[in-house]
Amino acid sequence: MHIELPEKRYYGIGEVAKAFKVNASLIRFWEKEFDVLKPKKNAKGNRKFTPEDIKNLKFIYHLVKERGFTLEGAKTHLKEEKKQALDKFDIIEKLEGIKAQLNKIKTQL
């Protein structure tokens, strides 16, 4: 899944949920379930997600929604093979981005 977010330091939960096409409640639920998600909170309690949080969310989304892992399976996968899995996921994500750009160029021709 190719997520389009502008380059910023922090993202609100609404724009993150919109980019992933899920409810904000799912993002909050995943925050409770997965230790790797630690968004900063301001004085009002609003969550501010960093680009690192977005990267972890993309990986969790990939495991749960695209590959069909259960939450427990995704947690185990993250703990056991985080470095290797994230490296593979980064490569796949870059290739999907290139594919999206090529498809965009193809439609413009």
N, C-alpha and C positions, 0 to 999 in steps of 0.2 A: 504494500500500500504506500503510495506516494503522498506525503503530507505537505501541504503548502502553507508555511507560516512565514511571516516577515522576519528578518533578522533583528531580534531584540534581545535585551538582557533578561527580561521577565515577561511571562505570558499569564494572563488571567485564566481562570478555570473555564469561563465561557468561551473564549476563543480557542482554547485547547479542545474542549468538547466539540465545538463546531468543526474544527479541523479533522478530528477523528470520526465525526459523524456519529457520536454517542451522546448519551445524557451526561450532565455534570455529576449526577449521582453515581454513575459507574466509575468515573474518575476518582471521586471521593472514596468509593468502596475499594478500588484497587490501591489507593493510598494506604488504607488501613491494612489490607491484606499483604502487600509487598513492602519489605523493608527498604528496598532500593529507592522508593519514591519518598522523598522528603522535601516537599515544596516549602518555601519560606512563607511565613504568614506576617501580614502587616498588623498594625495596632487594632484594626477593625476585625482581624481574623480572616481577611481575604487571602486566598492562596495565590502565590506567585511562583510559577514554574520556570525553572532555568532551562537553558538548552540541554543540559545533561539530564534533567528530569524528562524532557520531551523525548530524548533518545531512549531512555529506559521505558517510557510509556509506549513508544513505537515497538520495542522488543516484546513487551508484555502483550500488546495488542496482537502482534504477529503470532505469538505462541498460543494465546487463548482464542482469538477470533479466527485467524487464518489457518493455523495448524490443528486446532481443536483440542489443545491441552486442557486438562482440568486445572483448577486453581492450584491444587496441591502439586500436580505434575509440573506446572509452570514454575512454582516456587522451588521445587527440587532441581529442575533444570537450571534455573538461575544460580542456585547455590553451587552446584557441582561443576557446571561447565560455562560459567559466566564469561570468562575471557575468550575462550575459543568460540563460543556461540555468538558473542557480540562482534567478534572479528568477521565471522561468516555473514552475520546479519548486515554489517556495514557494507561489505562487498555487494551483497544482494541489493541493498538499498541504493547504492551508487549505480548499479546496472539498471535498476528499475527507473531511476531518474534519467539516465541516458536514453532508455527506451522511450520514456514519455517525451523527451525532447525530440527524438527522431520521428515519433508519430506526429508530433506537432508540426514539424518541418514538412512531413509527407502530406499532411492535410493542406498546408499552405501552397504546395506546388500545384 
